[in-house]
Amino acid sequence: MSRSIRFSLSELSGGLGLFGTALPIALGLVLVSGLDPTGLFLAFGAYLVLAGLYFLIPVSVEPMKVIGAYAVATGLEPDAIMASTL
């Protein structure tokens, strides 16, 4: 079975479409919960790139969205948010 990396316009549009839901949650985590934006965006980007290279398809990030929305709604501390991502 040959595994090749394929990147097309639909892959790019799917990646940019993620920002419509992930960016507001990420900004909420930075503003409400006090997470470091550099660490948050670096970890989030690294996860997406590594998961995409491993699975060779875009990966759904629904669990991360749920964690982020809950953290913003309840004002979780950064340590609790990082523990919940494990």
DSSP file (Angstrom, degrees, kcal/mol; ACC not computed):
  #  RESIDUE AA STRUCTURE BP1 BP2  ACC     N-H-->O    O-->H-N    N-H-->O    O-->H-N    TCO  KAPPA ALPHA  PHI   PSI    X-CA   Y-CA   Z-CA
    1    1 A M              0   0    0      0, 0.0     2,-0.4     0, 0.0     0, 0.0   0.000 360.0 360.0 360.0 121.5    0.0    0.0    0.0
    2    2 A S        -     0   0    0      2,-0.0     2,-0.6     0, 0.0     0, 0.0  -0.730 360.0-158.8 -90.8 132.6    1.5    3.3   -1.1
    3    3 A R        +     0   0    0     -2,-0.4     2,-0.4     2,-0.0    53,-0.1  -0.952  17.7 172.0-112.5 119.3    1.0    6.3    1.1
    4    4 A S        -     0   0    0     -2,-0.6     2,-0.5    52,-0.1    -2,-0.0  -0.946  34.0-117.3-127.1 149.2    1.5    9.7   -0.7
    5    5 A I        -     0   0    0     -2,-0.4     2,-0.5     2,-0.0    48,-0.1  -0.725  31.3-169.1 -85.8 128.0    0.8   13.2    0.5
    6    6 A R        -     0   0    0     -2,-0.5     2,-0.4    50,-0.2    -2,-0.0  -0.973   7.7-179.9-121.2 128.2   -1.8   14.9   -1.5
    7    7 A F        +     0   0    0     -2,-0.5     2,-0.2     4,-0.0    -2,-0.0  -0.977  13.4 156.8-132.3 120.8   -2.5   18.7   -1.2
    8    8 A S     >  -     0   0    0     -2,-0.4     4,-2.0     1,-0.0     3,-0.2  -0.723  57.6 -89.2-131.6-179.8   -5.2   20.3   -3.3
    9    9 A L  H  > S+     0   0    0      1,-0.2     4,-2.6    -2,-0.2     5,-0.2   0.854 125.4  55.6 -62.1 -35.1   -7.4   23.4   -3.2
   10   10 A S  H  > S+     0   0    0      2,-0.2     4,-2.0     1,-0.2    -1,-0.2   0.855 105.7  51.8 -67.8 -33.4  -10.0   21.5   -1.3
   11   11 A E  H  > S+     0   0    0     -3,-0.2     4,-2.1     2,-0.2    -2,-0.2   0.920 111.3  47.7 -65.3 -43.2   -7.5   20.6    1.4
   12   12 A L  H  X S+     0   0    0     -4,-2.0     4,-2.3     1,-0.2    -2,-0.2   0.922 111.9  48.6 -63.9 -45.4   -6.5   24.3    1.7
   13   13 A S  H  X S+     0   0    0     -4,-2.6     4,-2.0     1,-0.2    -1,-0.2   0.866 110.7  51.6 -65.7 -35.1  -10.1   25.4    1.9
   14   14 A G  H  X S+     0   0    0     -4,-2.0     4,-0.9     2,-0.2    -1,-0.2   0.892 110.0  49.4 -66.2 -39.1  -10.9   22.8    4.6
   15   15 A G  H  < S+     0   0    0     -4,-2.1     4,-0.4     1,-0.2     3,-0.4   0.891 113.2  45.7 -66.5 -40.0   -7.9   24.0    6.6
   16   16 A L  H >< S+     0   0    0     -4,-2.3     3,-1.0     1,-0.2     4,-0.4   0.824 104.9  62.2 -73.0 -30.5   -8.9   27.6    6.4
   17   17 A G  H >< S+     0   0    0     -4,-2.0     3,-1.0     1,-0.2     4,-0.4   0.774  91.8  67.4 -64.4 -25.3  -12.5   26.7    7.2
   18   18 A L  T >X S+     0   0    0     -4,-0.9     4,-2.8    -3,-0.4     3,-1.2   0.819  87.7  66.9 -63.0 -31.1  -11.3   25.4   10.6
   19   19 A F  H <> S+     0   0    0     -3,-1.0     4,-1.3    -4,-0.4    -1,-0.2   0.764  85.9  70.4 -65.4 -23.9  -10.4   28.9   11.6
   20   20 A G  H <4 S+     0   0    0     -3,-1.0    -1,-0.3    -4,-0.4    -2,-0.2   0.807 117.8  18.4 -62.9 -29.4  -14.1   29.9   11.7
   21   21 A T  H <> S+     0   0    0     -3,-1.2     4,-1.0    -4,-0.4    -2,-0.2   0.736 127.0  49.7-109.5 -34.4  -14.7   27.8   14.7
   22   22 A A  H  X S+     0   0    0     -4,-2.8     4,-2.7     2,-0.2    -3,-0.2   0.884 104.1  57.3 -77.1 -37.5  -11.3   27.2   16.2
   23   23 A L  H  X S+     0   0    0     -4,-1.3     4,-2.7    -5,-0.3     5,-0.2   0.921 106.1  47.6 -64.5 -45.7  -10.0   30.8   16.2
   24   24 A P  H  > S+     0   0    0      0, 0.0     4,-2.1     0, 0.0    -1,-0.2   0.903 114.7  47.5 -62.0 -37.9  -12.9   32.3   18.4
   25   25 A I  H  X S+     0   0    0     -4,-1.0     4,-2.3     2,-0.2    -2,-0.2   0.916 112.2  49.7 -67.3 -41.7  -12.5   29.5   20.9
   26   26 A A  H  X S+     0   0    0     -4,-2.7     4,-2.0     1,-0.2    -1,-0.2   0.918 111.3  48.5 -63.5 -42.8   -8.7   29.9   21.0
   27   27 A L  H  X S+     0   0    0     -4,-2.7     4,-2.7     1,-0.2     5,-0.2   0.882 109.9  52.8 -64.9 -36.7   -9.1   33.7   21.5
   28   28 A G  H  X>S+     0   0    0     -4,-2.1     4,-3.2    -5,-0.2     5,-0.7   0.899 107.4  51.7 -63.3 -40.3  -11.6   33.0   24.3
   29   29 A L  I  X>S+     0   0    0     -4,-2.3     6,-1.6     1,-0.2     4,-0.7   0.886 112.5  46.1 -63.5 -38.1   -9.1   30.7   26.0
   30   30 A V  I  <5S+     0   0    0     -4,-2.0     4,-0.5     4,-0.2    -2,-0.2   0.931 121.0  37.0 -69.4 -45.1   -6.4   33.3   25.8
   31   31 A L  I  <5S+     0   0    0     -4,-2.7    -2,-0.2    -5,-0.1    -3,-0.2   0.905 128.4  29.3 -77.3 -42.4   -8.7   36.1   27.1
   32   32 A V  I  <5S+     0   0    0     -4,-3.2    -3,-0.2    -5,-0.2    -2,-0.1   0.915 130.8  30.6 -86.4 -46.6  -10.8   34.3   29.7
   33   33 A S  I  <<S-     0   0    0     -5,-0.7    -3,-0.2    -4,-0.7    -2,-0.1   0.588  98.9-124.4 -94.9 -11.0   -8.6   31.5   30.9
   34   34 A G      < +     0   0    0     -5,-0.5    -4,-0.2    -4,-0.5    -3,-0.1   0.758  46.0 166.8  77.7  24.4   -5.2   33.2   30.5
   35   35 A L        -     0   0    0     -6,-1.6    -1,-0.2     1,-0.1     3,-0.0  -0.418  46.7-102.8 -69.6 149.6   -3.5   30.6   28.3
   36   36 A D     >  -     0   0    0      1,-0.2     4,-2.4    -2,-0.1     5,-0.2  -0.622  27.2-148.2 -71.5 120.4   -0.3   31.7   26.6
   37   37 A P  H  > S+     0   0    0      0, 0.0     4,-2.6     0, 0.0     5,-0.3   0.862  94.1  54.5 -63.1 -35.3   -1.2   32.4   23.0
   38   38 A T  H  > S+     0   0    0      1,-0.2     4,-2.2     2,-0.2     5,-0.2   0.952 112.6  41.8 -63.0 -49.1    2.2   31.3   21.7
   39   39 A G  H  > S+     0   0    0      2,-0.2     4,-2.5     1,-0.2     5,-0.3   0.892 114.8  52.0 -64.1 -40.2    2.0   27.9   23.3
   40   40 A L  H  X S+     0   0    0     -4,-2.4     4,-2.4     2,-0.2    -2,-0.2   0.956 115.2  38.9 -62.6 -51.9   -1.7   27.4   22.4
   41   41 A F  H  X S+     0   0    0     -4,-2.6     4,-2.4     2,-0.2     5,-0.2   0.850 116.1  52.2 -71.3 -33.2   -1.3   28.2   18.7
   42   42 A L  H  X S+     0   0    0     -4,-2.2     4,-2.4    -5,-0.3    -1,-0.2   0.936 113.7  43.0 -66.2 -45.8    2.0   26.3   18.5
   43   43 A A  H  X S+     0   0    0     -4,-2.5     4,-2.3    -5,-0.2    -2,-0.2   0.909 115.4  49.5 -66.1 -42.2    0.5   23.2   20.1
   44   44 A F  H  X S+     0   0    0     -4,-2.4     4,-2.1    -5,-0.3    -2,-0.2   0.928 114.1  44.9 -63.5 -46.2   -2.7   23.4   18.0
   45   45 A G  H  X S+     0   0    0     -4,-2.4     4,-2.5     2,-0.2     5,-0.2   0.904 112.4  51.2 -65.0 -42.0   -0.8   23.8   14.8
   46   46 A A  H  X S+     0   0    0     -4,-2.4     4,-2.7    -5,-0.2     5,-0.3   0.904 109.4  51.4 -62.7 -41.1    1.7   21.0   15.6
   47   47 A Y  H  X S+     0   0    0     -4,-2.3     4,-2.7     1,-0.2     5,-0.3   0.934 111.3  47.0 -60.1 -46.8   -1.2   18.7   16.4
   48   48 A L  H  X S+     0   0    0     -4,-2.1     4,-2.1     2,-0.2    -2,-0.2   0.910 115.0  45.4 -64.6 -42.1   -2.9   19.4   13.1
   49   49 A V  H  X S+     0   0    0     -4,-2.5     4,-2.4     2,-0.2     5,-0.2   0.947 116.4  44.4 -66.7 -48.3    0.2   19.0   11.0
   50   50 A L  H  X S+     0   0    0     -4,-2.7     4,-2.2    -5,-0.2    -2,-0.2   0.909 115.2  47.7 -65.1 -42.0    1.4   15.8   12.7
   51   51 A A  H  X S+     0   0    0     -4,-2.7     4,-2.8    -5,-0.3     6,-0.3   0.901 112.2  50.6 -65.5 -39.7   -2.1   14.2   12.6
   52   52 A G  H  X S+     0   0    0     -4,-2.1     4,-1.8    -5,-0.3     5,-0.2   0.892 111.8  47.1 -64.2 -39.9   -2.5   15.2    8.9
   53   53 A L  H  < S+     0   0    0     -4,-2.4    -1,-0.2     2,-0.2    -2,-0.2   0.865 115.6  45.8 -69.2 -35.4    0.9   13.7    8.0
   54   54 A Y  H  < S+     0   0    0     -4,-2.2    -2,-0.2    -5,-0.2    -3,-0.2   0.951 125.7  28.1 -72.0 -49.4    0.1   10.5   10.0
   55   55 A F  H  < S-     0   0    0     -4,-2.8    -2,-0.2     2,-0.2    -3,-0.2   0.640  93.2-138.9 -88.6 -15.4   -3.4    9.9    8.7
   56   56 A L  S  < S+     0   0    0     -4,-1.8   -50,-0.2    -5,-0.3    -3,-0.1   0.702  76.2  80.7  60.5  22.4   -3.0   11.6    5.3
   57   57 A I  S    S-     0   0    0     -6,-0.3    -2,-0.2    -5,-0.2    -1,-0.2  -0.968  95.7 -83.7-145.0 158.4   -6.4   13.2    5.7
   58   58 A P        -     0   0    0      0, 0.0     2,-0.5     0, 0.0   -10,-0.0  -0.378  46.8-136.0 -61.9 143.9   -7.7   16.2    7.6
   59   59 A V        -     0   0    0    -11,-0.1     2,-0.2    -2,-0.0    -7,-0.1  -0.876  11.6-120.8-108.5 133.2   -8.5   15.4   11.2
   60   60 A S        -     0   0    0     -2,-0.5    -1,-0.0     1,-0.1     0, 0.0  -0.472  17.5-164.0 -67.7 138.7  -11.6   16.5   13.0
   61   61 A V     >  +     0   0    0     -2,-0.2     4,-1.9     1,-0.1     3,-0.4  -0.016  46.1 127.1-114.6  28.6  -10.9   18.6   16.0
   62   62 A E  H  > S+     0   0    0      1,-0.2     4,-2.2     2,-0.2     5,-0.2   0.883  70.7  54.1 -56.4 -42.8  -14.3   18.4   17.7
   63   63 A P  H  > S+     0   0    0      0, 0.0     4,-2.2     0, 0.0    -1,-0.2   0.896 108.5  50.1 -61.1 -36.6  -12.9   17.2   21.0
   64   64 A M  H  > S+     0   0    0     -3,-0.4     4,-2.4     1,-0.2    -2,-0.2   0.869 109.1  52.1 -67.8 -34.7  -10.6   20.2   21.2
   65   65 A K  H  X S+     0   0    0     -4,-1.9     4,-2.8     2,-0.2     5,-0.2   0.901 109.4  49.5 -66.5 -40.1  -13.5   22.5   20.4
   66   66 A V  H  X S+     0   0    0     -4,-2.2     4,-2.4     2,-0.2     5,-0.2   0.930 111.9  47.7 -64.9 -45.4  -15.6   21.0   23.2
   67   67 A I  H  X S+     0   0    0     -4,-2.2     4,-2.4     1,-0.2    -2,-0.2   0.928 114.4  47.7 -60.1 -45.4  -12.7   21.4   25.7
   68   68 A G  H  X S+     0   0    0     -4,-2.4     4,-2.3     2,-0.2    -2,-0.2   0.915 111.8  48.1 -64.1 -44.4  -12.2   24.9   24.6
   69   69 A A  H  X S+     0   0    0     -4,-2.8     4,-2.4     1,-0.2    -1,-0.2   0.906 113.5  47.8 -64.2 -41.1  -15.8   25.9   24.8
   70   70 A Y  H  X S+     0   0    0     -4,-2.4     4,-2.2    -5,-0.2     5,-0.2   0.908 111.1  51.3 -64.9 -41.6  -16.2   24.4   28.2
   71   71 A A  H  X>S+     0   0    0     -4,-2.4     5,-1.4    -5,-0.2     4,-1.4   0.898 112.7  45.3 -64.3 -40.2  -13.1   26.1   29.5
   72   72 A V  H  <5S+     0   0    0     -4,-2.3    -2,-0.2     2,-0.2    -1,-0.2   0.920 113.8  49.4 -68.2 -43.2  -14.3   29.5   28.2
   73   73 A A  H  <5S+     0   0    0     -4,-2.4    -2,-0.2     1,-0.2    -1,-0.2   0.848 122.7  31.3 -66.1 -34.6  -17.8   29.0   29.6
   74   74 A T  H  <5S-     0   0    0     -4,-2.2    -1,-0.2    -5,-0.2    -2,-0.2   0.529 103.5-122.8-103.2  -7.2  -16.6   28.0   33.1
   75   75 A G  T  <5 -     0   0    0     -4,-1.4    -3,-0.2    -5,-0.2    -4,-0.1   0.892  38.4-168.2  68.6  40.6  -13.4   30.0   33.3
   76   76 A L      < -     0   0    0     -5,-1.4    -1,-0.1    -6,-0.2    -5,-0.0  -0.216  23.2-108.4 -60.2 151.1  -11.1   27.0   33.9
   77   77 A E     >  -     0   0    0      1,-0.1     4,-1.9   -43,-0.0     3,-0.4  -0.442  29.3-109.8 -75.0 154.5   -7.5   27.6   35.0
   78   78 A P  H  > S+     0   0    0      0, 0.0     4,-2.5     0, 0.0     5,-0.2   0.854 117.6  56.1 -55.8 -37.2   -4.7   26.9   32.4
   79   79 A D  H  > S+     0   0    0      1,-0.2     4,-2.0     2,-0.2     5,-0.1   0.900 108.0  47.7 -63.8 -39.2   -3.5   23.9   34.4
   80   80 A A  H  > S+     0   0    0     -3,-0.4     4,-1.9     2,-0.2    -1,-0.2   0.868 111.4  50.8 -68.8 -36.6   -6.9   22.3   34.2
   81   81 A I  H  X S+     0   0    0     -4,-1.9     4,-1.1     2,-0.2    -2,-0.2   0.936 110.8  47.8 -66.9 -45.8   -7.2   23.0   30.5
   82   82 A M  H  X S+     0   0    0     -4,-2.5     4,-0.5     1,-0.2     3,-0.3   0.882 111.6  51.0 -63.3 -37.3   -3.8   21.4   29.8
   83   83 A A  H >< S+     0   0    0     -4,-2.0     3,-1.0     1,-0.2    -1,-0.2   0.873 106.1  55.4 -66.7 -36.2   -4.7   18.4   31.9
   84   84 A S  H 3< S+     0   0    0     -4,-1.9    -1,-0.2     1,-0.2    -2,-0.2   0.744  99.1  61.4 -71.2 -21.6   -8.0   17.9   30.0
   85   85 A T  H 3<        0   0    0     -4,-1.1    -1,-0.2    -3,-0.3    -2,-0.2   0.689 360.0 360.0 -77.8 -16.6   -6.2   17.8   26.7
   86   86 A L    <<        0   0    0     -3,-1.0    -1,-0.2    -4,-0.5    -2,-0.2   0.505 360.0 360.0 -72.8 360.0   -4.2   14.7   27.7
